[in-house]
Amino acid sequence: MRDEFIHEPRIAYFSMEIALCNEIPSYSGGLGILAGDTVRSSADLELPLVAVTLVSRGGYFRQEIGPEGHQIEHPAFWQPERWARRLEAAVAMSIGGHEVWVSGWLYVVEGHMGGRQPVILLDTDLEVNRAEDRDITHYLYGGDQGYRLKQEMVLGIGGVRMLQALGFEIREYHMNEGHSALLTLALLRRYAYAREDVRPGESPYDIPRVREMCTFTTHTPVESAHDQFPYNLVQPVLGDFVDAATLRALAGVDSLNMTRLALNLSEYVNGVAKRHAEVSRKLYPGYRVHAVTNGVHPFTWCSKPFAGLYDQHLPGWCHEPELLVRADQIPHAAVWEAHRQAKRQLVEKVSALTGVGLDPELPILGLARRMTAYKRPDLLFTDLARLKSIAARCPFQLVMAGKAHPRDTGGKRLIELIHAHIREMTGAVPAAFLPDYDMEIALAMVSGADLWLNTPLRPLEASGTSGMKAAFNGVPQLSVLDGWWIEGCIEGVTGWAIGDDSPEANGGDAALMYDKLEGLVLPLYYGDRDGWIEVMKGAITKNASYFNSHRMMRRYATEAYIH
Ligand SMILES: *Cc1c(COP(=O)(O)O)cnc(C)c1O
């Protein structure tokens, strides 16, 4: 390993997925984007971090949309040798009773301000390994539970060992979601007491010492989405890596629950927004759950026109996005012109990818998310007659995108339904669905739309980040009050809320959304352009200045990493 990275103690940041750049398809969505933004902000702030993930050579998948609007999945292989350097180290671990070697790659995130961060991409595709072990690190969220457990062993246990083999001194381990929680077991073994010092009935491990070193961020209040492995699956694969009594005491009696394990062995636990922390406290009574609300990386999520505008008026904003509180001093005309440029780019992209022609003079509503039931990406189409009548009075256009997990049949059905609705609205609402949602499409959409829409089922949107990206580009949100929007929404100032923040409000959302679009939002766009630009500026000054990953990492550094 280069001396550059091992000369000082570092924070090890473990994540199953990290969105390193648009060309590397080793991420599926929000979790990976957040991990990528975490590493990018750490590079800009020169925080001593080292990220650990799986190489995921086979990527997540590339999405094609079939003629009937159904999702077709293609493998998305990428070549690590083109982007990263092979590690000189390999470590062995026991999986399923035999030896599996883990090596990998060093990818360096280079910040645009000169900072550099190492990312370790773990890889089992080595000639010494059995054929069935060589693809353990290939497919992100692919395979069955047994495959997933092996992946999580490589990530957690292999990752800890690899850092040691490379010469890293780690001062804190940060688990981004529970997938990497097995790292705690590797640490327990490292800090085991000598056998003769352990009295009967006492734990053979220095648990307080491990807890002191660990931070855990939980990302979803959907309990079924947390990894849980039955012990009859775990035992043959994990073996007696740590003793069974300790494992059951820390990870759950009935099954190995990765969230429980992480909760029990982390000194600092946090949710990704204030409401999410509250919900998590109810879900896991007895744990102290802090809130560090997510943020997005300033430079990555600003379109070129807006980055240029900020460079000119607020130099230094990339290092210190707090400066955006002064964006209200930028002339209205300059903000509008930057937005027009970003919008033109989106209109061109939509035309190139789908052949749909949009009118840059008419408002564009943008909506992109993981296509899954709780995100309710089809809520806008609840009442097509109403939607058409709104469009007849205040014309608008629609751009959508999003992938469904290959095994989420409900999510895939939603994509088909959305395409059917788009066809039904032909002639009334020009609409396009961009295939293969990725970072590039996300940036084009959050900057080129006039209004960002978000309609999840409360309280299941732990944070949500696409609306924060929109804020960086002066695009206000119309969103259900959930996740970060409970903190970010000032009605009519930074955007608009749909309903209140109680779960009882879920049923009324469609009607309230139509009322607000028709009665408030679209009339403002058409009737009071200066008033509209004020809201654009409100999104920048009050939301982008705060909901960024620089602020997030400064908080992690002072509250979680240093204690
Ligand atoms: C930002 C982003 C997401 C997450 O957006 P949410 O609003 O949190 O759902 C998912 N995928 C891509 C490609 C993104 O850029």
The ligand as a Tripos MOL2 file, in Angstrom:
@<TRIPOS>MOLECULE
LIG
   15    15     1     0     0
SMALL
NO_CHARGES

@<TRIPOS>ATOM
      1 C1        -29.7570    9.9730   -5.6670 C.3       1 LIG1
      2 C2        -29.9620    8.6800   -6.3450 C.ar      1 LIG1
      3 C3        -30.7600    7.6930   -5.7500 C.ar      1 LIG1
      4 C4        -31.4570    7.9090   -4.4210 C.3       1 LIG1
      5 O1        -32.5050    8.8290   -4.5130 O.3       1 LIG1
      6 P1        -33.6710    8.8550   -3.4100 P.3       1 LIG1
      7 O2        -34.2920   10.1800   -3.5170 O.co2     1 LIG1
      8 O3        -32.9950    8.6850   -2.0840 O.co2     1 LIG1
      9 O4        -34.6040    7.7530   -3.7200 O.co2     1 LIG1
     10 C5        -30.9130    6.4870   -6.4010 C.ar      1 LIG1
     11 N1        -30.3110    6.2590   -7.5870 N.ar      1 LIG1
     12 C6        -29.5550    7.1830   -8.1940 C.ar      1 LIG1
     13 C7        -28.9150    6.8590   -9.5010 C.3       1 LIG1
     14 C8        -29.3430    8.4180   -7.5970 C.ar      1 LIG1
     15 O5        -28.5660    9.3360   -8.1920 O.3       1 LIG1
@<TRIPOS>BOND
     1     1     2 1
     2     2     3 ar
     3     2    14 ar
     4     3     4 1
     5     3    10 ar
     6     4     5 1
     7     5     6 1
     8     6     7 2
     9     6     8 1
    10     6     9 1
    11    10    11 ar
    12    11    12 ar
    13    12    13 1
    14    12    14 ar
    15    14    15 1
@<TRIPOS>SUBSTRUCTURE
     1 LIG1         1 GROUP 0 **** ****
